[in-house]
Amino acid sequence: MFYYLFDYINEVFNPPGFDLFRYLTFRSALAAITALFLAFYVGPKLISYLHRKQIGETIRIDGPETHKAKAGTPTMGGIIIMISITVPILLWSDLKSTYIILTTLGMLFLSLVGFVDDYLKVVKKYPKGLIAKYKLMGQIFVGLIVGGVIYFLPEFSLYNTQTTLPFFKNLNFDFSYLYIPVVIFIITAISNGVNLTDGLDGLAMGTMIIVMLTLAIIAYMSGNVIYSDYLNIMYLPGAGELTVFIAAFIGAGLGFLWFNFYPAQVFMGDTGSLALGGAFGIIAILIKKELLIPILGGIFFLETVSVIIQRLYFKYTKKKYGEGRRVFLMAPIHHHFEMKGWSEPKIVIRFYIITIILAIVSLASFKIR
């Protein structure tokens, strides 16, 4: 809204300084600051409300013993994140941008799916929350819309089904007719991966902030004809607008982390985790970096794979030996380290460090080719 207002004022009256609002970097900074202060404002109010309504987390019986003290901690804190991201986007981004529309609506829809799941679990006291197939249907729906728009809209026709191959120069991979199913798979996998990672105070959000900072750099370079030509990557007109979204995301994330780091005052719940993972997946798809996801999102990938390995091995050994055996002490893998005696903050910080290393590797892939 302010983007169009200040643009109009600049064109009609041309006052000094108003030309700044046309710059992505300036609007991104404003979006981040707005999101941060919104999170600081909304956070305490929502946490207080959740306390009064006794909307607290139910801890798994088979989970780590140390987590039992967290029972009753307010959840559904993803509402703080969604408000803090959405308002700055409405204020400072170009709302006509297809990149902004797809990412924002996809994120909000997945947040709604997560909200229903949280509501059924913590308010209605349904142990399993939203039935898994309905949650999956919501993720598939978002993937279908995102994939369909990119596949059929003329705006994306130049590179619609292609993606960049990391570490290879002048070489793209074309998904062709498999593009839409691939998009559905990516969004579903990443949103579930972040959901699995959201098991320790500050782990999912802190990791996402590092990932998003990396995506902001890539999106800005991809939408800039000079930088994209210098790095020899796809030039995607309009993709730079995603930096405003990502800046709002980072600002909201830092604000939420203020309340979510150990010991957490609030959990994001599925309201937040499904939406954050969806946003990551959608942005990576839009800037044609799908194959970079396993590297940049290595922590989410590792968490997901640890659960798959644990379940498959348990079923295999139960069938073969009559009793199930485990590869990890507990899955997802962050619980494995908890069971080995690592403190929660130590695990979180070390996972942050790994994510920073993976982010550096991801950015280096543009030059090491």
N, C-alpha and C positions, 0 to 999 in steps of 0.2 A: 504493500500500500504506500508506504513512505517512498519506496523506490520510484513509483509513478508520480507521486506528488512532487518530489524534489526534482525529478526529471522535467516535469511540466514547468516548474518555477524557473529552472535553469534555461529552458528553451524560450520562454516568454519574456522573462525579466533579466536573465543572464547576470545574476548577482555574483560577486566574487566568492569563490570557495565552493559553490554549489556543484561545480563540475566533478568534485570528489565522489559524489554519490553514483557516478557512472562506473567507477573503478571497482572491479571484483574484490581486490584486496581490502579496500576501505569498507565495503559493505559486509565482507566476511568478518572483519574485525568487529563491526557493530553488531552483527548477528551473534558472535561468540560472547560479547559482553552482555548483550540483552539476555541471552539464554542463561548465562551464569547467574546474573542477578535474579532472574525469574525463579531459577532453581532454589536460590537462597531464600526467596520470599515464599514460594509455594511449599517448599519442603517441610519446614516446621509446622505449618498449618495442617498439611495433609497427615503428617505423622501424628500430630495431636488428635486429629479426627479419627484416625485408624485405631489409636489407643482407646479413645472413648467408646468406639463401637466394638472394641475387642476383636478387630480383624487382624489376627496374628497367624504366623506360620505354624503349621503342624509338622513336627520333626519325624522323619522315618524311624520306625522302631529298630530296623536293622542298620541304621546309620552309625557313624562314629559316636562314642560316648560323649565326647566334648561338645557335640552339637545339641545335646538335650537341654543345655542351659539357654539355647536360643529360642526355645518354644515360646510362642506368644509374641515374638518380635513382629511388629507390623509388616505386612507384605502389600503387594499391589502398588509398590512405590514406582512402578513403571509409569504411573499417571504423572508423576513429577517430571519425568524425562520427556514424555510426549507433549505436555503443555509447554515445557521449556524449549523444545525444538520447534514446535509448530508455530508459536507466536512470532519468533524472529524470522522464520521463513515467510510468513504472511507480510511482515513489515519490510524486510530488506531484500528479498529475492525477486526475480522476474517471474511472476506467477503464470506467464504465458509459456514459459520454457517447458518443453516436454520432459526434459530431464528432471526438473523439479516436481512436476505433476506426478510422474510415475513413481519416483522415489518416496515422495511424501504420502501419497495415497496408499502405496504398497505397505509402507511402514505402519500407517495408522490402521489399516485393515488387519494386519497381523497382530497389532496391539489389541484390537478389539477381540480377536480370537483368543488371545492370551488372557484378556480381562474376563471373558466368559469362563474360561478354565479356572482362573483364580477365584472368581465369584462362587462357582459351584463347589470348590474345595473348601474355602475358608468361611464363606457365609452360609451356604446351604449344607455344608458338611458332607458333601459327596466325596468319599475317599479318593477316587480316581479323577475327579473333576470332569472336564469335557471328554467325552468318548474319543479315543485316539483317532478313529476314522474321520470324525468331524473336524478335528484339528488338522488332520492331513488334507482333507478336502479344502480347507481354508488356504493352506499353503499352496496347494496345486492351483487353486483359483488365481492367486496372486501371480504365480509363475506363468500361468496361461495368458493372463492379461499383459504382463510385461513382455513375454516372448512374442505374443501376437502383435503388439504395437510395434516392436522393433522389426519384426519380420515383414509387416505389411505397410508400415508408414513410409512414404517417400523420403521423409527427412533422414531416415537411416539406411536408405537403399544402397549407398556406396559400399558400406561394410556390414550390412545387416546380420548376416550369418557367420561372419568371420571373427576370429580372435587372434590376439598376438601370441606368438610362441616365445616364452621367456628364454633369454640367452641366445636367441637366433636372430640374425640380421636379415631384413628384407624377406621374412618368411612368416606368413600368416596361415592359420588353419581354418578351413571352412567346414562348419557343422552341417551345412546344406539343409536337407529336409529334416534332419534330427535336431535342428536348432531349438525349437519350442520345447520338446521333451527334455533337452539338456538344461534349458533355463529353469524349467519346473524342478528338475532334480537339484540344481545348484541352490535355489532359494529354499527348498525344503530341507536339504542337508545342512546348510549354513544356519538356518533359524533353529533347527534342532540341536546343532553343535554348540551354539551359544547358550541354548537352554540347558544343556548338559554341563557346560562350564560354570554356570551360575550356581555353584555349590559352596563357595567360600566367600567371606566378606570382601567385597571389592575386586574379586578376581575377574568376573566377566566384564564389568564396566571399565576397569583400568586397562585391560587388554584391548577392548574395543577402541578406547581413546588413541592408543598407539597405532592400531590398524587404520583408524579413520584419518589420523594425521598423515599417514603414508598415502592413503587414497586421495587426500586433498592435494598433495603435491602432484600426483599422477594426473588427476582430473584437470588441474590448472595447466599443466604442460600439454595435455592432450587437446585442450581447447584453445591453445595458443599456437598460431601458425609458425612462429619463429622457433619456439622451443621444440615443438613436435618435429619440425624439419631437422633441427640440430640433432635431436636424439634418434631421428629416423623411425618414429612411431606413427601410428595412424593419427591424422589430424581430424578431430571430431568437433566441428563447429557447434558451439553452444554448450559443450561439455564443461567448460570452465565454470558455468553457473552452479555446478554441483559443489564448488568450494564454499558457497554461501550456506548451503544445506549442511555440509560437513562441519563448517565452523560453528554453526548453531548446535550441532550434535556434540562437538567437543566441549563447548561451553556448558551445555546441559549436563554432559557426562561428568565434568569436573565438579559442578555444583552438586550433583547427586552423590558423587564419590565422597564428598564432605560428610554426608550422613551414612554412607554405606560401607566405608572402610572399617576395619576391625577396631573395636567391637561395633557391629552394625546397629544403627538405630532403626533402619528400615531395609527391607529386601525389595528388589524390583519385581519379583514374581514373573510369571509367564507374560504378564502385561508388558513388561519391559524386554525380557530376553528374546522372545519370538520376534518382536519388532526390530530390535537391534541387529539380530542375525539377518533378518529380511533386508534391512537397509544396506548392510554390508554386501549381501549377495546382489542386490539390484544395482548398486553403484558399480561393483566390479563388472557386471554384465554390460552396463551402459558404456563404460569406458574401455570395453573390449580387453579386459584383463582376467577373464575367467580362469585361465590356466595358472594364474599367479596365486589363486586362492589357497591351494594346499601349502604354499610357502608362507605367504603373508598371514594367513589364518592358521598357521601350523598348530597352535595350541588347541584351537577348536577341532581341528582334524585329529589331533592326538587323543583328545578327550573322547571323540566319537568312536575312533578305532578301538580304544581301550575297552569300551562298553561292548562293541561287536565281538571282539576277541574273547572277552570274559564269558559272554553268553554262549557263543558257539562252542568254546572249549568245555564249558560246564555241561552242555547238552551232549556233546560227543563222549565225554568221560562217563557221564551217567548211563549212557546207552551201552558203553563198552565194559565198564567196571561195576556198574550197579550203583555207583555214587558219584555225584558231581564233584569235579575238582576245579580249582581256580588258578589262573595265571597271575592275577594281581590279588593283593590282600583284600582290596575292595575297588570297585569301579563306580564312576569314572576315575581316571588315574590320579586326580588330586587327592582323592580319599585314600589311595594306596600309600601316598607319602604321609598322610595323617596317621595312618595305622602303623607306619614305621617310626613314628614319634616326632616327626617334623611339626613345628608350630605353624599355626595357620598363617600368620604374617610372613613367615619365612617362605612358605610355598608360594604365596601370592607374589611376593617381590621377585622370587626366582623365575616365576612364570612371566612376569613383566620383562625381566632381563632377556629371557629367551625370545619374547615377542619383539623386543627392540632389535636384537640380532637378526631376526627373520625380516624385519622391516628394512634394515640396512641391506640385506641380501636382495630383497625385492627391488629396491631402488637401484642397486648395483647392476641388476640384470639388464638395465637399459643401456649400460655402457660396456659390460662384459659380454660382447656378442661378436 
